[in-house]
Amino acid sequence: MTVPRTATIAALFAMLASACVPAPEAAPAIAAPGAAASASFAAMASEDADLERAKAAATAFSTQLRGTLQAAVAEGGPTAAIGVCSTDAPRIADAVMAEHDLHLGRVALPGRNRNPAQAADNWQLATLQRFQQAVAGGAAAGEQLSVTRDGLPAGVSLRMMRGIATEPGCPACHGKHVAPDVRDAIALRYPDDGATGFDIGDLRGALWVEVPTRIATPTGGNP
Ligand code: HEC
């Protein structure tokens, strides 16, 4: 009985709005190109469709993970939520990837990952660096967005990254003064944890989405 649950949980709820994940954003509107379905319009429409899919998947992932975490924190406090984060985050990612037919995940800033599988890849490093520079210059971490359509490997149509901000509840598990029982629970699962020491407002990492190229239909008969 070392953790004062009620106050902690209330605070965690406020911030767990995006625990482990960034907040969703408003659904963007997309204009259909009407009757003039020229080849270039069709190409533009399909590019926008890729971005829509990427954003929808990112939001689905954020929302589902957030809900799961909120429930876990309410039930067992932050220590229990660590287990949920560890097992449910990948499960939710898998389900969203299957449903939206794309790849997504979260990465940490270089050297600051908790799960070694979430260390940034080469393609993610430059974007993370740009996000970091923007945040150092006063921009909001959670508003960083990068969309890449050119120069991608074969089979990849679009890549999107969105900044993940450190918010008021995150320091319970990612801050400078993590409670001893939480720290122990983290160390047990993640002996090489590099994901503490964050202040509110800091860039924690990014959510990434990779949309695969669609197989083109031979005749342009699709709507
Ligand atoms: C209850 C403890 C807890 C809280 C609170 C928490 N996290 Fe985490 N976080 C974790 C754990 C555990 C992992 C590793 C999950 C895994 O193995 O995929 C993690 C992983 C992450 C990752 C993936 C990169 C990495 O280092 O593995 C990001 C990004 C992240 N958290 C951001 C946040 C943000 C932002 C908040 C606050 C809004 C937050 N977390 C709150 C426990 C927590």
Boltz pocket constraint, residues with backbone or C-beta under 6 A from the ligand:
constraints:
  - pocket:
      binder: B
      contacts: [[A, 15], [A, 16], [A, 17], [A, 18], [A, 19], [A, 20], [A, 21], [A, 22], [A, 77], [A, 78], [A, 79], [A, 81], [A, 82], [A, 83], [A, 85], [A, 86], [A, 89], [A, 90], [A, 106], [A, 107], [A, 108], [A, 112], [A, 113], [A, 114], [A, 115], [A, 116], [A, 118], [A, 164], [A, 165], [A, 166], [A, 167], [A, 169], [A, 170], [A, 171], [A, 172], [A, 173], [A, 174], [A, 195], [A, 204], [A, 205], [A, 206]]
      max_distance: 6.0
